[in-house]
Amino acid sequence: MTQPIQRVSSGAPWEAQVGYCRAMQVGDQIHVSGTAPVDAQGQVVSADGYTQAHRCLEIIQAALQDLGTDTHAVVRTRMFVTDITQWQQFSQAHQEFFGAHPPVTTMVQVSALIDPAMLIEIEADAVVPADSAAILDAQDCRDMTDIRDAIDHLDAQVIALLGQRFEYVKAAAKFKTDAHSVQAPERLKKMLAQRRQWAENAGLEPDVIEQLYCNLVQYFINAELDHWRSSQ
Ligand SMILES: O=C(O)C(=O)C[C@]1(C(=O)O)C=C[C@@H](O)C=C1
């Protein structure tokens, strides 16, 4: 059975030049390239070790989020630094990102990075649940029974995950202060944009997925409002 592959880019100037992607998911494994502390224009963000490490990790986190996961899935990081005496500054940023789910890590001093202003470059590996392992790849299905078995298996997982999501939405009610905060329109706007991006990464039509989420979240908002009102 072939492993599904997905790639994401962060738009760093070297990606096209060198021929690599920011992150790549192969089955349940995610590999994030060595990530430098640059802004959207490719400029090094600061001369400070903490800020540089923080920026590398922000870019890594965004790549993981584009793949539908986050820093909690990271199992290994490697920090390549040009001045090991600043290890505490680099470590502080690493601790902030991973403290709750610490991966294994390595920090080594190297003689130089691609730009002399860079003090650090970080790479990461993550592992995500391989739930699709029980079904045949679409191209390996021999008949409609294989196809429908796979579709049923996937839909059962999707619905089980929605049930799990519902638990979090209900639990959110106890942190809400009024009806407006239950509806959280700014969060909803951001969420929809992110899900459009995930849809595109997965080869799906963003408008369709946005509509699906609008319907779904409206249902969740109503349930959360009921919970919130009954707790007042
Ligand atoms: O994030 C929140 O504040 C939630 O209450 C959760 C949730 C959701 O279903 O994801 C529900 C209602 C809001 O419109 C935004 C998001």
The ligand as an SDF file (V2000), in Angstrom:
LIG
                    3D

 16 16  0  0  0  0  0  0  0  0999 V2000
  -13.2540   28.7950   19.6730 O   0  0  0  0  0  0  0  0  0  0  0  0
  -14.2950   29.0700   20.2930 C   0  0  0  0  0  0  0  0  0  0  0  0
  -14.3900   30.1400   20.9260 O   0  0  0  0  0  0  0  0  0  0  0  0
  -15.4310   28.1620   20.2880 C   0  0  0  0  0  0  0  0  0  0  0  0
  -16.3540   28.3790   21.0250 O   0  0  0  0  0  0  0  0  0  0  0  0
  -15.4530   26.9950   19.3490 C   0  0  0  0  0  0  0  0  0  0  0  0
  -16.1270   27.3170   18.0190 C   0  0  0  0  0  0  0  0  0  0  0  0
  -15.9830   26.0480   17.1200 C   0  0  0  0  0  0  0  0  0  0  0  0
  -16.9320   25.3420   16.9000 O   0  0  0  0  0  0  0  0  0  0  0  0
  -14.8260   25.8200   16.6830 O   0  0  0  0  0  0  0  0  0  0  0  0
  -17.5390   27.6260   18.2120 C   0  0  0  0  0  0  0  0  0  0  0  0
  -18.0470   28.8640   18.0990 C   0  0  0  0  0  0  0  0  0  0  0  0
  -17.2820   30.0120   17.6050 C   0  0  0  0  0  0  0  0  0  0  0  0
  -17.9220   30.6110   16.5030 O   0  0  0  0  0  0  0  0  0  0  0  0
  -15.9100   29.6660   17.2350 C   0  0  0  0  0  0  0  0  0  0  0  0
  -15.4160   28.4190   17.3440 C   0  0  0  0  0  0  0  0  0  0  0  0
  1  2  2  0
  2  3  1  0
  2  4  1  0
  4  5  2  0
  4  6  1  0
  6  7  1  0
  7  8  1  0
  7 11  1  0
  7 16  1  0
  8  9  2  0
  8 10  1  0
 11 12  2  0
 12 13  1  0
 13 14  1  0
 13 15  1  0
 15 16  2  0
M  END
$$$$
